[in-house]
Amino acid sequence: RPVAEWLARLGKAGVPAGKIKAVGEALESEHLRARGAIVTLTHPTAGPMRMVGPPIRLHGTPAEAAAPAPLLGEHTDEILGKLLGYSTEEIARLRASGAV
């Protein structure tokens, strides 16, 4: 069924509802632009990228878009070492074997 029909039915039933926008729709939204919710981050290979910033803003705690999407493998050593406890030598062996 069309979105408009669902919104009408839910509204009639007293259920708060709204259409969830696809990313492309959100980036073109006048409302989000006016609220400053569209941010531009610079990706190391793709260059400037527009994206929807953090949706929740609280007084005294400014929300900021942290970073663009990481490059493939950008955090591999950090994840293997810090999170999974692999040593530098073990990570080197994984790289040499082609596993990483």
KAPE-V450011 format. One record per residue. N is the residue number from 0. RES is the residue in one small letter. SS is DSSP state (a for helix, b for strand, c for the rest). PSI is psi in whole degrees, 0 to 359 (* if undefined). Layout:
# KAPE-V450011
N_RES_SS_PSI + N_RES_SS_PSI
This chain:
# KAPE-V450011
0_r_c_151 + 1_p_c_152 + 2_v_a_315 + 3_a_a_322 + 4_e_a_315 + 5_w_a_317 + 6_l_a_320 + 7_a_a_315 + 8_r_a_314 + 9_l_a_319 + 10_g_a_317 + 11_k_a_327 + 12_a_c_359 + 13_g_c_18 + 14_v_c_119 + 15_p_c_133 + 16_a_c_156 + 17_g_c_158 + 18_k_c_135 + 19_i_c_125 + 20_k_c_147 + 21_a_c_161 + 22_v_a_314 + 23_g_a_319 + 24_e_a_317 + 25_a_a_320 + 26_l_a_338 + 27_e_c_1 + 28_s_c_122 + 29_e_a_320 + 30_h_a_312 + 31_l_a_323 + 32_r_a_315 + 33_a_a_329 + 34_r_c_355 + 35_g_c_24 + 36_a_c_352 + 37_i_b_122 + 38_v_b_157 + 39_t_b_124 + 40_l_b_151 + 41_t_b_118 + 42_h_b_141 + 43_p_c_332 + 44_t_c_330 + 45_a_c_347 + 46_g_b_205 + 47_p_b_133 + 48_m_b_129 + 49_r_b_139 + 50_m_b_165 + 51_v_b_126 + 52_g_c_187 + 53_p_c_132 + 54_p_c_340 + 55_i_c_131 + 56_r_c_129 + 57_l_b_143 + 58_h_c_131 + 59_g_c_356 + 60_t_b_79 + 61_p_c_135 + 62_a_c_135 + 63_e_c_144 + 64_a_c_122 + 65_a_c_306 + 66_a_c_160 + 67_p_c_173 + 68_a_c_143 + 69_p_c_159 + 70_l_c_157 + 71_l_c_122 + 72_g_c_2 + 73_e_c_326 + 74_h_c_14 + 75_t_a_310 + 76_d_a_319 + 77_e_a_317 + 78_i_a_313 + 79_l_a_318 + 80_g_a_298 + 81_k_a_317 + 82_l_a_321 + 83_l_c_354 + 84_g_c_16 + 85_y_c_144 + 86_s_c_167 + 87_t_a_320 + 88_e_a_319 + 89_e_a_320 + 90_i_a_319 + 91_a_a_319 + 92_r_a_320 + 93_l_a_319 + 94_r_a_315 + 95_a_a_326 + 96_s_a_349 + 97_g_c_4 + 98_a_c_335 + 99_v_c_*
